[in-house]
Amino acid sequence: MVAISGNKSSEGEFRVWRGKLPLEHRYTSGVAGQRFFGSLKNRGVLIASRCSKCDVSYLPPRPYCESCYEAIDSWVDVKNSGSLYSHTLAFETRKGRTLKTPIVFGLIRFEGVRGGLVHRISAVDPKKLTFGMKMEPKLKPKNQRTGSINDILFFRPVV
């Protein structure tokens, strides 16, 4: 049962609607996301959208520039290695089950690009992770890629 408050009634009380609301939805990747995932699937290359007017590149890609609001129709390949900007450990699954070994997630930022990607970090002891550590993606083999963020298995330190 969910109670949703809305506008106050004339008596100053909040109106309440009781009922069940579905919490499931689908979110499409959009034009920019489709192009990003297509490049990941077919070429194994990360790409960013680039505003020609502001000379700003975005990852994840955006269809419009956040600075000047112009439509973006330019794309650039992103250097395959980035830097670890932050990281955290997950000790439970999304459903609350305790994990024997925590999963490491990190924010990877790429040179010359605004934004970054949050993804799993692997092949390193979490205690050895440092700010600015160079990281590279480990991709699925080309014949197993489906055009999703899961085509990146994880990021790992550059050796």
N, C-alpha and C positions, 0 to 999 in steps of 0.2 A: 504494500500500500504506500502510495506517495502523496504527500500533501504539497501543493504548489500555491504559494502566496502570490497575489496579483495586486491590483489597485485597491486602495482603501475604499470601503463603502462610505456612504454618507454619515454613518454612525462612527466612523473612524476605525472600524474593524477591518482587518484584511479579509478579503474573500478567499475561500479555500475550495479547491477542487480536489476531491479524493478519487483515486483510481490507480490503475496500473499503466505505466508508460514503458514502451519497449526502449531499451538502452542500446540497441544494436543499430549500426548504420554502416554504410559503405562510403568510402572516400576515394574518389578517383585521383589518379596521379596528374591529370590535366595534360595539356600540350607540352609544357616544359618538362614535366616528369616523364612523359612517354618518350621524349627524345633522349633524356638522360638514361633511362633504363634500356632503351634500344641500343645506345652506344655501349653501355656496359655489357649487354648480352652479345652483340654482334662483333664488337671490336675489343672488348675488355678494357675500355678506356673511360675514365671519369671525365665528364665535360661540365662546363659552367656556361650559364647564359651571360652575355656581355652587353652592357649598354654602350653604344657607340658615342652617344652624346656626353656621358659622364666618365667614360672609360673605366667603368666599374664592372667586375665580374662577380657572379653570384653562384654559390653552391650551398644547398640545393638550388637548381636553376629556378628562375622566376620569369613569368611572361612580361612583367612590367618592372621598370627600375624603381627602387624604393626612394631614390633621391630626387629624380625629376619626373617620375610617373610616365615616362615615354614607354611605348611598347618595345620590347626587346626582340630582335630578330637575328642577333649575332651569337655565335657559339665558339668556344675555345676549348681545346684539350687542356686538362689539368695535369700538372706534373704528378706522376703516380705516387710520390711520397709526400707526406705531410708531417706536421709536428703535433705531438700530443699536447693538447691545451689543458685538459683536465681529465680526471678519471674517477670512477667509483666502483664499489663492489656490491653485487647483488647476492644476498644470502638466502633468498627465497625465490621460487618461481612466481609467475604472475598470479597463480592460483593459491599462493601461500604455503606451498610445500617447501620445507627446508632442504637446501642443497648441501650435499656432502662437501663439494668444492665450490666456493663462490665464483660467480661469473664476473669478469672485469669488463666494464663498459668505459669507453673513452670518447672524448670529443677531439676529432682530428681536424686541424685547420691547414689550409694549403696556401702556399705563397702566392700573392697577387690576387687572392680570391676572398671576397667577403662571405662569411658564414663558415660552414664546415659540416662534417658528418659525425653523427653519434653511432658507434658500432661496437661490437665485441673486440676485445684485445686478447690475443693469445700468444703462446710461445714465449712468455716471460713471467718471472716471479713478480707479482704485484708490488712487492716491497722494492723492486729495482726500477720501477717506473719513475721517470722524472719529467718535469715540465720542459717542453721543447724537444723531447726525445723524438728522433726521426722514426716515422712509422710508414709501412707500406701495406696495401691490401693484398690478401691472398684470395684469389678468385676461384670459383668452381671451374672445372674443365669446360671448354666452350660448348661441347655437346650436352652438357647438363644445365646450362644457364637458361633461365626462363624469362628474364627481363624484370627482375625484382631486386630489392635491396639485399635479398638473401643470396644473390649471385656473388656477393662478397661474403666469404666464409668468416673472415675476421681480419683485423689489422695486426701486424706484428712489427717488432723493431727491425729497422734496416741494419743489416750486418755488413 
